Amino acid sequence: MPDILKSDEQVTQRFVDMLDGTWAKKVSTAVVSSTGLEAGISSYGYLRTTDEPTSLMNESFDSLDTTTRWTQRNVTGTSTVTNSQLTITSSTTASAYGGLTSKPTFITQGVNFLIFGAAVRIPTFTQANAVRFWGFGTLPGTPTTTTPVTDGYGFEVDGSGNLNAVVYRSGTKTFTSPIPATLKPADGAWSRYLIVQRADLIAFYVATTSGPAAIASFPSLNTSTLPASFVSVAGATPPAASANIEITAFGVADTGKNGQSIIDYNNPWVRSTVKDTTVEASSAETAIVVRERLPVDPFQYTGVLTTNTAAAVNAAGAAGIRNYCSSLSFQNTSATATTILLLDGATTIAQWNAPASMAMPYYHTFYPPIRTTAATALNINCGTTGANVLVNASGFRAA
């Protein structure tokens, strides 16, 4: 049944004093979905609607990125991409499996909906001794036809060729609902599969969004933060032919606009990349690099340099941690002129002449702070022996 607008006879009618000596009839109306849910209007007059979802991940499968996007889970079975199509196979080996899980994980945000969508084709539905699954879910160390998924929810094709909506909790199937025969695609036919999830319900759609093919109310998931997964598993007695899943397009989105990006105002097709604190932007990138430079481990150094042996201003930090020098002062009080060398380990990164018998200290501020390589000491020394140089330095350690 399509969405409808309630008629006068179906809604509350009331008369309102117009304060001009007349009364006006006001009729409440409501937009009602095919499931009977009404669009809500708040007390301050706003209609409660849901916008088109915002993309969190999308994949055309022009290639298979196993560095940042996907993890393959194959034992004899395969997960391959050819001509913009992902094919998952179980193979015909006993207890074999082929699978793919996304490296990012996803969770519904607040009262918003998390959405999984894919264009999927099952070449042959009825294949004994095999189970196929696609949706959100974690895979066990060794998927089986009994437990292809540890925790998650999605669509499942069993060995009898039944297409079901399922929910798994700690390796146990806690919900299963057959997809109506009128919505189940024929062998080899492409169809749309959509999952809309929130903490209180999971709605499963096949072929059309006019109404869900199945609904799991209050599914009580064991974990809500899940990757997207595709897996095909062969039984201990293997299938006579490989049980395959074919996917041409896939995406994850939500209705809370959590997948936003920063773009160039004049060239909105240019999108920036935000990197973590350990990665520099290259000159060719249109990137915004967020780097934390907090003096989480400040240091101060005071010393007297008389030889050309290096003194440690600050010892090497842990892996990935650098020394940053923000200021330095020195005063050579001897009659012997020398040089001052600031070192990244044993490599000079700054140097000065220090005249003999300096009447006043020399002060230098590094802006931005000068830094060492990661896990390397910050050292200082004179270029000659026989000097007497008073040194003060300050800085911090950070990534």
Backbone torsions as a table, in degrees:
resi	resn	phi	psi	omega
1	MET	NA	129.3	-179.8
2	PRO	-71.0	164.9	174.9
3	ASP	-60.8	144.4	-176.2
4	ILE	-130.4	163.7	171.6
5	LEU	-109.6	123.6	-177.3
6	LYS	-60.7	146.1	179.0
7	SER	-87.2	171.9	-179.9
8	ASP	-56.0	-37.2	-174.6
9	GLU	-72.7	-18.0	-173.7
10	GLN	-98.2	-4.5	-174.1
11	VAL	-125.1	165.4	-179.2
12	THR	-69.9	135.5	176.2
13	GLN	-117.2	140.0	178.3
14	ARG	-145.9	155.6	177.7
15	PHE	-105.0	135.3	-175.3
16	VAL	-117.9	131.4	177.1
17	ASP	-68.9	117.1	-178.8
18	MET	-84.1	1.2	176.2
19	LEU	63.5	21.0	175.2
20	ASP	-127.8	21.0	-179.1
21	GLY	90.1	0.9	-179.1
22	THR	-122.1	161.8	175.2
23	TRP	-120.2	138.3	180.0
24	ALA	-117.3	140.2	177.5
25	LYS	-82.5	124.8	177.0
26	LYS	-111.6	126.7	-177.8
27	VAL	-109.5	125.9	174.9
28	SER	-79.0	137.4	177.0
29	THR	-123.6	160.1	179.4
30	ALA	-149.6	139.1	171.5
31	VAL	-87.3	126.6	-174.3
32	VAL	-118.6	132.0	178.8
33	SER	-80.9	173.9	-179.5
34	SER	-66.7	-18.4	178.1
35	THR	-91.6	-0.8	178.6
36	GLY	94.4	-2.2	179.1
37	LEU	-77.1	138.5	-179.9
38	GLU	-103.0	141.7	172.7
39	ALA	-67.7	131.8	-174.8
40	GLY	-93.1	142.7	174.9
41	ILE	-116.7	125.8	-176.9
42	SER	-72.2	167.8	-179.4
43	SER	-65.4	-19.9	178.9
44	TYR	-100.7	14.7	166.3
45	GLY	93.7	11.8	-179.4
46	TYR	-97.8	134.9	177.5
47	LEU	-82.2	127.4	-179.9
48	ARG	-84.0	109.4	177.7
49	THR	-131.3	169.2	177.7
50	THR	-118.5	126.1	179.6
51	ASP	-72.7	170.5	171.3
52	GLU	-58.0	140.4	-176.7
53	PRO	-66.8	154.7	178.1
54	THR	-99.7	133.4	-174.8
55	SER	-68.6	133.9	172.4
56	LEU	-106.7	-29.8	176.2
57	MET	-157.5	137.5	174.4
58	ASN	-139.0	150.5	-174.9
59	GLU	-147.5	123.5	176.3
60	SER	-97.5	-8.7	-179.7
61	PHE	60.2	36.4	169.0
62	ASP	-66.9	-27.1	173.6
63	SER	-152.0	172.2	-179.3
64	LEU	-114.7	104.1	-178.1
65	ASP	-88.1	102.3	179.5
66	THR	-97.6	10.9	177.4
67	THR	-92.1	-49.2	-175.1
68	THR	-119.5	-13.5	-170.6
69	ARG	-115.3	-40.5	-169.6
70	TRP	-133.8	150.9	171.5
71	THR	-120.3	124.5	178.6
72	GLN	-81.7	140.6	177.6
73	ARG	-127.3	81.2	-174.2
74	ASN	-121.3	128.6	165.5
75	VAL	-129.8	99.8	-174.6
76	THR	71.4	-43.8	171.6
77	GLY	-66.8	172.6	-174.1
78	THR	-135.5	160.2	169.4
79	SER	-138.5	105.2	-172.8
80	THR	-131.3	158.2	178.7
81	VAL	-121.5	128.4	176.4
82	THR	-144.1	129.5	177.1
83	ASN	51.7	48.8	177.6
84	SER	60.4	32.4	177.3
85	GLN	-135.8	127.4	173.8
86	LEU	-88.8	131.9	176.4
87	THR	-123.3	123.0	176.0
88	ILE	-104.5	128.7	-179.4
89	THR	-126.0	148.2	176.8
90	SER	-90.4	-24.4	-169.3
91	SER	70.7	179.2	179.2
92	THR	-110.4	24.5	176.5
93	THR	-94.8	139.4	-178.2
94	ALA	-57.5	132.0	175.4
95	SER	61.2	17.8	176.7
96	ALA	-79.4	166.5	176.6
97	TYR	-159.3	155.3	171.8
98	GLY	-130.0	139.1	-176.9
99	GLY	-160.1	167.4	179.8
100	LEU	-148.0	129.2	175.4
101	THR	-126.2	145.9	-179.5
102	SER	-76.2	142.4	174.6
103	LYS	-67.8	-43.1	173.8
104	PRO	-71.9	149.2	174.0
105	THR	-113.4	160.8	-171.5
106	PHE	-134.3	147.8	178.4
107	ILE	-146.2	144.3	177.0
108	THR	-67.8	140.1	-177.3
109	GLN	-101.7	109.3	176.6
110	GLY	61.9	-129.5	-179.4
111	VAL	-93.8	10.9	178.4
112	ASN	-80.4	165.9	179.5
113	PHE	-103.1	137.9	171.8
114	LEU	-96.3	135.4	-170.7
115	ILE	-126.4	131.7	173.2
116	PHE	-113.5	130.6	177.4
117	GLY	-137.6	139.9	178.8
118	ALA	-154.6	146.8	170.4
119	ALA	-97.1	115.1	-169.7
120	VAL	-127.3	143.8	173.5
121	ARG	-128.8	131.8	174.6
122	ILE	-107.1	108.9	-176.8
123	PRO	-57.1	-43.5	178.1
124	THR	-141.2	117.4	-177.7
125	PHE	-71.6	-49.1	-173.8
126	THR	-84.8	103.2	175.7
127	GLN	-140.6	106.1	-177.0
128	ALA	-61.9	151.1	175.6
129	ASN	65.8	36.7	177.0
130	ALA	-153.8	148.1	175.6
131	VAL	-133.6	137.6	178.2
132	ARG	-125.1	141.6	-176.5
133	PHE	-140.0	143.3	168.4
134	TRP	-147.2	139.6	-176.8
135	GLY	155.2	-149.1	173.7
136	PHE	-98.8	131.5	178.3
137	GLY	175.8	152.5	172.2
138	THR	-93.9	141.8	-179.3
139	LEU	-98.7	142.4	176.2
140	PRO	-68.8	169.7	178.8
141	GLY	-56.1	-40.2	175.5
142	THR	-130.5	98.3	178.0
143	PRO	-62.5	144.3	175.9
144	THR	-129.9	171.0	178.7
145	THR	-69.0	-23.5	176.2
146	THR	-81.3	-39.0	-178.8
147	THR	-130.3	75.6	176.5
148	PRO	-73.9	-22.4	-176.7
149	VAL	-133.7	141.0	176.4
150	THR	-83.5	-60.6	177.6
151	ASP	-132.8	130.9	177.7
152	GLY	157.9	-169.5	-177.8
153	TYR	-156.6	149.7	-179.5
154	GLY	169.2	-154.9	179.3
155	PHE	-103.4	144.0	-177.6
156	GLU	-138.2	136.3	172.8
157	VAL	-110.0	118.7	-178.6
158	ASP	-88.6	-179.1	-175.9
159	GLY	-67.2	-17.5	177.8
160	SER	-90.6	1.1	179.3
161	GLY	86.7	8.3	178.7
162	ASN	-75.7	137.7	174.4
163	LEU	-100.7	119.2	-175.4
164	ASN	-127.5	153.0	164.8
165	ALA	-92.3	131.3	-172.9
166	VAL	-135.7	156.5	172.0
167	VAL	-132.2	132.5	176.7
168	TYR	-114.4	140.8	176.5
169	ARG	-135.3	116.4	-179.8
170	SER	52.1	41.0	176.9
171	GLY	83.7	0.0	179.5
172	THR	-112.4	133.8	178.3
173	LYS	-76.8	112.2	-176.5
174	THR	-99.9	-10.0	179.8
175	PHE	-150.9	134.9	171.6
176	THR	-146.8	135.4	-179.6
177	SER	-140.7	118.5	180.0
178	PRO	-62.3	137.5	173.4
179	ILE	-76.2	130.8	-177.9
180	PRO	-54.1	143.1	-177.9
181	ALA	-58.3	-29.8	-179.3
182	THR	-69.1	-19.7	-179.8
183	LEU	-102.8	-16.9	-178.8
184	LYS	-69.6	126.5	-179.8
185	PRO	-68.6	160.6	174.0
186	ALA	-76.7	161.4	175.1
187	ASP	-53.3	132.3	176.1
188	GLY	78.4	4.5	-179.0
189	ALA	-97.9	136.2	175.2
190	TRP	-73.2	146.4	175.3
191	SER	-150.5	163.3	179.2
192	ARG	-96.3	134.0	178.0
193	TYR	-124.5	126.4	-175.0
194	LEU	-132.4	134.4	175.5
195	ILE	-123.9	128.0	179.1
196	VAL	-119.6	117.1	-171.5
197	GLN	-125.5	140.3	169.5
198	ARG	-142.6	167.6	-174.9
199	ALA	-56.2	-31.2	-174.5
200	ASP	-92.9	-11.8	-179.4
201	LEU	-162.7	159.3	170.2
202	ILE	-130.7	123.2	178.3
203	ALA	-108.3	133.2	-178.1
204	PHE	-112.8	127.5	-179.8
205	TYR	-120.5	140.8	175.2
206	VAL	-131.6	127.7	175.0
207	ALA	73.0	-41.1	-175.3
208	THR	-139.7	154.2	176.4
209	THR	-104.7	11.7	-179.4
210	SER	-68.3	-21.5	177.3
211	GLY	-171.3	146.6	-178.7
212	PRO	-68.8	145.2	175.9
213	ALA	-80.5	-22.1	178.3
214	ALA	-160.5	151.3	177.4
215	ILE	-135.1	128.1	172.5
216	ALA	-105.5	111.2	-178.9
217	SER	-89.4	134.8	179.5
218	PHE	44.5	66.7	-172.9
219	PRO	-70.3	-15.1	177.9
220	SER	51.1	62.1	179.9
221	LEU	-66.0	147.2	177.1
222	ASN	-71.6	-35.2	174.0
223	THR	-143.3	142.2	-176.4
224	SER	-101.3	-12.9	-179.3
225	THR	-96.4	108.3	-167.7
226	LEU	-136.0	149.2	170.7
227	PRO	-84.8	164.4	168.9
228	ALA	-82.0	140.9	-174.6
229	SER	-141.5	147.8	170.6
230	PHE	-132.6	130.5	-178.9
231	VAL	-151.8	142.9	174.5
232	SER	-128.9	126.9	-172.1
233	VAL	-122.2	132.8	173.9
234	ALA	-91.4	145.6	-179.4
235	GLY	-77.5	172.9	175.9
236	ALA	-59.0	-36.1	163.6
237	THR	-95.0	112.0	-169.3
238	PRO	-71.7	159.0	175.4
239	PRO	-69.2	154.2	180.0
240	ALA	-67.2	-29.5	176.2
241	ALA	-135.0	153.1	-178.5
242	SER	-60.4	133.0	176.8
243	ALA	-87.5	113.6	-171.8
244	ASN	-110.3	152.9	168.2
245	ILE	-124.7	133.4	178.1
246	GLU	-120.0	133.3	-176.0
247	ILE	-131.8	129.2	178.1
248	THR	-104.9	-21.9	-179.7
249	ALA	-154.3	148.0	-176.8
250	PHE	-151.5	146.5	176.4
251	GLY	-159.0	153.6	172.9
252	VAL	-123.6	136.7	-179.3
253	ALA	-147.5	170.2	171.0
254	ASP	-143.7	164.5	-176.1
255	THR	-92.2	5.5	-177.1
256	GLY	-99.9	9.8	178.8
257	LYS	56.4	38.7	178.7
258	ASN	-83.4	-12.2	-179.8
259	GLY	-101.8	66.0	179.8
260	GLN	-98.4	163.9	178.5
261	SER	-138.1	158.3	176.2
262	ILE	-94.0	127.3	-177.3
263	ILE	-123.7	162.2	175.3
264	ASP	-75.7	129.6	-174.7
265	TYR	-60.8	-44.0	-177.2
266	ASN	-81.4	-24.8	-179.6
267	ASN	-128.9	77.0	-170.4
268	PRO	-64.9	-11.4	176.1
269	TRP	-79.4	-10.3	178.2
270	VAL	-89.9	113.6	-178.3
271	ARG	-109.7	142.8	-178.2
272	SER	-87.9	162.6	176.9
273	THR	-120.1	129.8	175.7
274	VAL	-98.9	123.0	-177.6
275	LYS	-108.5	165.9	-179.3
276	ASP	-80.6	-178.3	-170.0
277	THR	-74.5	-7.9	-176.4
278	THR	-102.4	-1.6	-172.3
279	VAL	-117.8	131.2	175.9
280	GLU	-89.3	151.1	173.5
281	ALA	-82.8	139.4	175.4
282	SER	-82.2	163.6	-178.1
283	SER	-66.2	-21.2	-177.8
284	ALA	-88.4	-7.9	-174.8
285	GLU	-90.8	144.5	169.2
286	THR	-96.4	77.3	-169.9
287	ALA	-123.8	146.3	166.7
288	ILE	-103.8	118.8	-177.0
289	VAL	-103.1	117.6	177.8
290	VAL	-94.5	112.2	-176.1
291	ARG	-124.9	124.0	178.1
292	GLU	-84.6	123.9	179.5
293	ARG	-123.8	51.4	-177.0
294	LEU	-84.5	133.9	177.6
295	PRO	-73.5	67.0	-175.0
296	VAL	-71.0	-18.0	-178.8
297	ASP	-139.6	74.5	-175.6
298	PRO	-69.7	154.7	175.3
299	PHE	-139.1	157.1	171.9
300	GLN	-134.6	141.3	-178.2
301	TYR	-130.7	135.1	172.8
302	THR	-134.0	128.4	-179.0
303	GLY	-157.3	171.0	176.6
304	VAL	-123.3	122.9	-178.4
305	LEU	-102.2	124.9	179.4
306	THR	-125.2	-12.1	-179.6
307	THR	-132.5	177.7	177.2
308	ASN	-92.3	22.7	173.5
309	THR	-87.1	131.6	-176.1
310	ALA	-67.4	138.4	173.4
311	ALA	-111.6	142.8	-177.6
312	ALA	-81.8	114.2	171.8
313	VAL	-70.9	-43.1	173.9
314	ASN	-155.3	135.5	-176.6
315	ALA	-67.6	164.6	179.3
316	ALA	-61.7	141.5	175.9
317	GLY	-85.9	-175.6	178.2
318	ALA	-71.5	174.9	179.9
319	ALA	-54.8	130.2	179.1
320	GLY	84.1	-3.7	-177.7
321	ILE	-104.4	131.7	-179.0
322	ARG	-108.7	158.7	169.0
323	ASN	-95.6	133.8	177.9
324	TYR	-119.8	124.8	175.7
325	CYS	-101.2	121.2	-177.5
326	SER	-101.5	-26.1	178.3
327	SER	-153.1	154.0	-179.0
328	LEU	-152.3	142.1	172.4
329	SER	-135.6	148.3	176.3
330	PHE	-147.7	156.1	177.4
331	GLN	-147.9	114.7	178.1
332	ASN	-86.7	110.4	-176.2
333	THR	-96.0	-2.7	-179.6
334	SER	-89.6	170.2	179.6
335	ALA	-84.6	3.7	-179.2
336	THR	-106.5	118.8	176.5
337	ALA	-69.8	152.8	-178.9
338	THR	-153.8	-174.3	172.0
339	THR	-120.7	157.3	176.5
340	ILE	-114.7	127.4	-178.1
341	LEU	-119.0	124.0	173.1
342	LEU	-98.5	128.7	-167.1
343	LEU	-121.0	138.6	167.3
344	ASP	-92.4	90.3	-169.6
345	GLY	70.3	-104.9	177.0
346	ALA	-113.0	5.1	-176.4
347	THR	-101.7	127.3	-179.9
348	THR	-70.7	127.6	178.1
349	ILE	-118.2	-9.1	173.9
350	ALA	-161.2	146.4	-179.8
351	GLN	-150.8	151.6	-179.6
352	TRP	-141.8	156.3	166.8
353	ASN	-84.5	137.0	177.3
354	ALA	-118.2	97.3	-177.7
355	PRO	-59.8	160.5	177.4
356	ALA	-70.3	147.9	172.3
357	SER	49.5	55.5	179.1
358	MET	-67.6	127.2	-179.1
359	ALA	-75.8	-29.6	-177.6
360	MET	-133.2	150.6	176.4
361	PRO	-67.4	156.0	172.5
362	TYR	-101.8	131.6	-178.5
363	TYR	-112.7	138.6	178.3
364	HIS	-139.5	131.6	176.1
365	THR	-112.4	128.9	177.7
366	PHE	-92.2	122.2	176.7
367	TYR	-137.2	110.5	-1.7
368	PRO	-71.1	167.5	179.9
369	PRO	-56.0	141.7	176.3
370	ILE	-81.5	143.5	-170.8
371	ARG	-130.3	159.0	172.8
372	THR	-93.5	172.3	168.1
373	THR	-71.8	165.0	-176.6
374	ALA	-63.4	144.5	176.1
375	ALA	56.6	39.2	-179.0
376	THR	-131.4	140.0	-179.5
377	ALA	-71.5	150.4	170.3
378	LEU	-98.2	117.2	-174.7
379	ASN	-119.9	164.7	177.1
380	ILE	-147.8	146.1	174.7
381	ASN	-160.0	165.2	173.5
382	CYS	-80.9	155.3	175.9
383	GLY	-80.3	-16.3	-179.1
384	THR	-137.4	167.2	173.0
385	THR	-92.6	167.6	176.4
386	GLY	89.0	-2.2	178.4
387	ALA	-87.9	175.3	175.2
388	ASN	-145.7	89.7	-170.5
389	VAL	-110.4	122.3	175.8
390	LEU	-87.8	126.5	-173.5
391	VAL	-126.3	137.0	170.7
392	ASN	-131.0	136.3	180.0
393	ALA	-143.3	152.7	175.9
394	SER	-144.4	155.7	-179.7
395	GLY	178.4	-152.8	-178.1
396	PHE	-159.9	165.1	172.5
397	ARG	-105.1	141.0	176.2
398	ALA	-163.5	171.5	178.5
399	ALA	-71.3	NA	NA
